[in-house]
Amino acid sequence: MQQTNTFQEKLRQLFVVLLPILVTQLALFSMTFFDTVMSGKASPVDLAGVAIGSSLWTPVQAGLTGILLAVTPMVAQMAGAMRKDQVPFTVMQALYLSVVIAIGVVILGALLLGPILDGMSLETEVRHIAYYYLVAISFGIIPLFVYTVLRCYIDALGMTRVTMVITLMSLPINVALNYVMIFGYFGFPRLGGIGAGLASAITYWIIVLISLYVVHRVEPFVEYGMFSKFYRVSMAAWKELLKLGVPIGFSIFFEVSIFAAVTLLMSEYSTITIAAHQAAMNFASFIYMVPLSISMALTIVVGFEVGAERFRDARQYSYMGITTAVGMASLFAVGLYFFGEQVAGFYTNDPSVLELAQHFLMYSILFLLSDAVAAPIQGVLRGYKDVTVTFIVALISYWVIGLPLGFALAQLTSLGAFGYWIGLITGLAAGAIFLFGRLLSLQKQKIRGT
C-alpha cells in the first residue's frame, strides 16, 4: 500500500486491492457452490441435507471468523502509521486465539448438534446427511480459522494477489475431491452430500499449509519475521482483538444467521421447497461475493488512510467503493431477470424444484441492491474501527424488523415461503439506510476533527 493523491491513483489503488480479493472470495465461495450444485445432482435429498447442514454451520463459521477479521483494520492502520514492528505480535496473538475458538466450536458442536437436529421436523434421510455433513466439515475447522488470520494479515499489507493465488490453487482440488467423494469414483464410496463436507475439510488443510509456507518463506512477509520469535499468550492483546472483533463477528452473525433461520423455519415445507429455496439462496450468496469483496478492500484502503490521518482520502475511497458496488449489482440484477431459468438449471434437473427456484431468484434481485449499499459501508466503518453501531444496526434491522415481518407474512398470508424472502429484503434495506446515515456522521466528525 502507498499514499495516493489524485482520483485516478485512488481508483487504481482500490482496484489493485479489490480484484484479487474478488477472485479469492468467488473461489472460496465456489467450494460451497460446488458442494450445493453437485449434491443437488446426486439427489434432492442430498441437496436438502446439505442445505440444512450449511444453514447451521454458515452463521457460526461466519460469526466466529468475523471476530478474527479484526486483524485486517488493526494491521492496515499499523502499516499506515508506519508501526510495522507491532504487526508480528498482533498476528501471532490472533493465531493463538483462532485455535482456541476453533476447538471450542468442535466441542460445542459435539454436544449440541444431535439435539438441534432432533428438534427439527426433518425426513430421516435428510437428517442423516445434514448430521454427517457437519461432522465431516468439523475436521477442517481449525485450519479454516487459522487461514482466516493469515489471510487478513496478508491482505492488510495490500498483498491480496497472494491469497488469490493460494485459493485458486486449492479450488480445482476441492472440485476433484467433491467429484470423487459425492459420486464415489476411483474406488471411493458414494457419500453424497456427506462427501461434500469431507472434501471441504481436506481443502481447508491444504489452504492453511500453503499459507503458512508463504508467510514464513516468501517476500515481503519474511521481513516481518512472523515465526522467528516466540510470543507468549497475551490476555491484553486478546482483549484488544475481541473488543474490535466481537462486534464485527456479531454483525456478520446476525446478518448470516437470519438467512439460516429462514431455511430452518422452512423445514415445515416440503423437501422440494427447501431444495428450491437453498438453490436460489446459494446463488444470491454467490453474487454477494462482489459487494463483500468491495467491503473487504475498503477496510484495507480506508484503514491505511485512517492510520495516516488522511480522512478526506478515506472518504473518497468510501464513495468509490459504494458506487462500484451499486453499478455491479444493477448489472447482475438485469442478468438475473432475463436468465433466471438458466441459473436455476445449474442446481437441479427436477422440474418442480426448477420452477420454484426461478420464483425465489426473482426476489433475490432486491437482495443485490440492498447489499450493494450495506456491505461496502460495513467495510468502510471497519476501516475506521467503528464497529459497535454496525452490530446494533444488524441486530435491529435483521432480527427486530426482517425476521418477524417475514414470519408474519409466511404464516398469516397466502405468500407462504415467499413471505420470508420479503421480510429478509425489508431488513436488508433498513440496514442499508441506517448504516449510510452512520457513515455520513462519522466522516463529518473525523474531517472536522482535523
N, C-alpha and C positions, 0 to 999 in steps of 0.2 A: 504493500500500500504506500502511496505517496500523495503529497498535497496537490490539489488541483485548483486552478484559478478560473478558467473560462467554462462556459456552459458545455462546449464540445468536449473539453477534457473530463468534466464530471460525467457526462453521458458515456464516454468511452470507458472510464474507470468503473462505472456502475455495471456495464455490460461485460467487462472483463471479469468481474467478480461473479455476476449473475449467471452467465451462460453455463459455466461448468457446474454451478450449483443446480441449475435446472436439469441438466443431463443426469447428474447424480441422483436427484430426487426422483426423476422419472424411472431411472434404472432400479433404484431401491423399491419404489412402489411397484415396478413391474414384477417383482418377486411375488407380492400379494396378488397382483393382477393375474399372473400366470397360475398361481395357486387356485384362484377362483375360476378362471376360464377352463383350465384343464380338469379341475374337479367337476365342473358342470358338464364337460364332455364325457366324464365317467358315468354320471347319473344325476338326476335331480336330487336324490337323497344325499349323495356326496356333496353337492353344491349347498344344500340346506345345512348339512352338518358343519361344513367349513364356515358358512355364514354365521351360525350360532357361535362357533368357537372364536372366530375373528371378532365378533361383537363383544365377547367377554375380554379378549386379550388386548385388542387395539386401544381402548381407552386407558387401560392400566399401563401398557407399554408407552403410549404417547405421553401420559401424565408424568410418569417417573423419568423417562428420558428427557422430558421437558425441564425437569429440575436441573439436569446436567447441562442444559443449554445456557445456563448462567455463565459457563466458561467463555462463550463467544463474546458477549459485551465486555466482560472483565479483561480478557486478553486483548481485544481490539482497543479498548481505552488505554491499556498499558502500552501498547505499541504506539498509539497516537501521542501519548505523553512521554515517549522515549524512556519507559521504565522496563526495559526488556529483561533485566536481571530478576524481576519478580515473577516472570512467566513460568519457569520450570516448577517452582514451589506450588503455585496455584494449580497447575495441571496435574501434578502428582497427587495432590490432596483430592482433586476431583476423581482421579482414577481409584484411589482407595475407597472413596465414597460410593462410586459406581458399583464396585464389587459387593460392598455391604448391602446396598439397595437390592441388587440382583439376587443375592442369597435370601434376603427377606421375602422377595416375591415368590421364589421357589417354595419356601417353607409354608407361606400362607396359601399358595395355590394347592399344595398337597392336602391341606386341612379343609379348604373351603370349596374346592371345585366340585366334588361329588354332591354335596348338599345343595349347591346352587343349581346344578343341572337337574337334580331330582325335583326341585321346586318349580320347574318349568313343564309346560304341557307339550312334551316332545314325543314324537314317534320313537320307538325303541332303537331303530337303526340310526336315526338322526342323532340321538343322544350318544350312542356308541362312537360315532365318527367325531362328534364335537369333543368328547372327552379325550380320546386318544390323539386327536389333532393337537390339543393343548399340551398333553403330556410330551408329545414329540417336540413341540416348539420350546418347551422348558429347558431342553438340553442346550439351547443356544442363547439363553437369556444373559448369562454372564458375558460372553463375547460381544453381544449386541450392545450392552450398556457401556462396556469398556471402549468399544469402537465409537460410540456417540461422543465420548470425551475427546478421543484422539481426533475425530473429525472436526469438532468445534475448535480445537487448538489449531489444526492445520488451516481451516477456513478463516479463522480470525486474523491470521497473518496475511490474508489475501491470496493464499496458495490453493484456491478452490479447484484448480485443474488437477491437483494431486489426488484429491478424494474422488474426482470424476474418473480418473484412470483406474483407481482401485476398484470402484464399483463396477465399471464396465468390464473389468477382468472377471469379476465374480458372477455377473448376470448370466452368461451362457452356461456356466457351471450349474447354477440354480435351475435353469430351464431343463438341462440334461438330466439332473437328478430328479426333477419332477416327472419327466417323461418315464424314467426307469421305475420310480417307486410308486407312482399313481397307477400306471397301467401294467406294471410287472414284466418288464422286458429284461433280457440278458440274464435270466435265471433268478431275478428278484421276485419276491411275492407281490401280487397285486394288492396294494394297500389303499387305493382310492384316495379320499381326502386326507386320511392319516399320513400317507406318503408325502403329501404337500408340506405338512408341518415338519416332518423329518428332514426333507430336502432344504427347507429354510434354515433349520438349526445348523446343519452342516455348513451351509453357505456363510452363516454368521461367523463361524470359527475361521473360515478361510479369509474373510474380510479383515478380521482383527489381527490375524497373524501377518498379513501383508502390511497393514497399517503400522504395527509395531516395528517391523523391519524398516519401513520408510522413515519413521520418526527417529530411529536410532542411527541410521546409516546414510541418509540422503540429505544433501544441502537444500535449503538453508537451515534445516531443523537441527543438523549436527551441532551448529554453533551454540544452540541453547543448552546442549548437554543434558537432555531430558532424563536420561538414565545413568548419568555419570556420577551422580551423588545420591546418597540415601537420605530421604527426608522422613522424619518421624511423623506419625499422625498428629495433626493439629486440630483440636476441637474448635479453636478460634477461627481457623480457616474454613472448617466445615460449617460453622455458624454463618460466616460471611457468604459462602456458597448457597447455603439453604435460605438465607434471608432474601437473596435475589432469585434463587431458583425455584423455591416453593410456590410463590405467586405465579411464576411462568408455568410451572408444571400443572397447577390447579386450573389456570386459564385454559390450557390445552385440554386438560382432562374434562372440564365442563363442556367444552365445545365438542370434543370427540365422543364423550360418553352419551350425549343426548342422541346421537345417531345410533349408538349401540343400544340405548334404552328403547328406541323406537323399534329396532329389529327384534329385540326380546319381547316387546309388547305384541309384536305381530305373530308371535308363536301361537296365538289363538286362531290365526287364519290357516289356510291350507299350505301344504308344502309348496304348491305351485306359486302361491302369493309370496311366500318367504323367498323362494328362489328368484322370482322376478324383481322383488324389492332389492335383494342383495346385488343382482346384476346391475341394476340402474345405479345403486348407491356406490358400487365399486367403480363404475365409470366416472361418476361425478367426483369421486375422491381422486381418481387418476388425473382429471383435469385440474383439480385443486392444487396439484403439484406446481402449477405455474405461479399463481399468487403466493403460494407458500415459499417458493424459491425466491421470488422477489422480496418477500418479507425477510428471509434469511440474509440476502445480500444487503438489504437496507440496514439490518442490525450491524453488519460489519462496517459499511462505509460511514453510517451515521455515528457509530461508536467511535470510529477513528477520529472523525471531525470533532465530536464532543470532547474526547480526551485531550485534543489540542485546543479546545475552547473556541472553535470556529463555528459558531452556532448558525450563522447565516448560510454557510456552506451546507451544514446539516439539513437545514430547512429546504434548500434547493434540491438536495438528493431525495428528500421525502416526496416532494411533488413529482419529481421524475418517475419515481417508483410507482406511485399511485396511478398516474396517467398511463404508464405502460401496462399495468395490470388490468385497468378498465378496458383499454383498447384490445388486449388479447382476449379477455373474457367475452367481449362483444363478437369477435370473430368466431370463437368456439360456439357461442350461442346460436349464431346463424347456421353454422355447420351441423350442429346437433338437430336443429329444427328440420332441416332438409334430409338428413341421413340417419334419423333415429332408428329405422328398421334395420339398416346395415350394422349399426352399433350393437343393437340387441342380439343380432345374429352371431356376434363374437362369443356370446356366453352360452347359448343353448340351441339345440335343434328341436326342442319340444315346442309345438305350435302354441300351446296355451301359455307357456312361460314367455315366449317370444312376443305375443300380442300384449300381455300385461306389462312387460318390461318397457315397451315403447311408450305406454302411458306414463309410467314413472319417470322416464327420461325427459319428457316434456316439462315436468315440474322442476327437474334438476337445472333447467336453463336459468331459473331465477336464483338458484344457489350461486351460480357462477358470478352473477353481477354483484351480489352482496359480498361474497368472498373477495372479489377483486378490490373492494374498498377496505374491508375489515382486516384482512391478512397483512397487507403492506403496512398499515398503521400500527398493528401489533409489533411488527419488526422494527419500525422506527422508534416506538416507545421503549422497546428493549435496548436499543442503542443508547438511549438516554438513561438507562437503568430505571425507568419509570414503569413499574410492573404491577403495583398494587391496584391501581384503578382498572387496569385491564382484567385483573382477576375478578373484581367486583362486577364489572360490566358483563363478563362471561356468565357469571352466576345468575344475574338478574335476567339478561336477555334470553338465555337458553332454557334455564330451569324454572324461572318465575313466569316468563312470557311464552316462550316457544312450546315447551312440552305440555303444560296444562291446556293451552289452546288446541294443540294437536290432538290430545286425548279427548277433549270435549267434542271436537269435530268428528273424530273417528267413531265415538260411541253414541253421540246424540244426533247425528245427521246421516244422510244416505251416502256421504263421501267414503265411509269405510276407511280402508287403509290409506287412501289418498289424503284423508284429513290430517294424518300425522305429518305428511310432507308439507302441507300448507302451514302447519304450526312451526315446523323447522324453518321454513322460509321467512316467516314473520320474525322469529327470534334472531336469525342471522341479520335481517335488515335493521332491526332495532339495535343490535350490537354495533353495526357499522356506523349508524348515526351517532351513538354515544361516544364511540372511540374517536370519530372525527372531531367532535367538539373538544375532547380532551387534548388532542394533538394541537389544535389551534391555540388553546390556552397555554399549553406548555411551551410552545415555540415562542410566543409573545413574551412570556416570562423570562426565558433564557436570553433572548436578544436584548430585552430591556435591561437585564442584569449586567450586560457588558457595555 
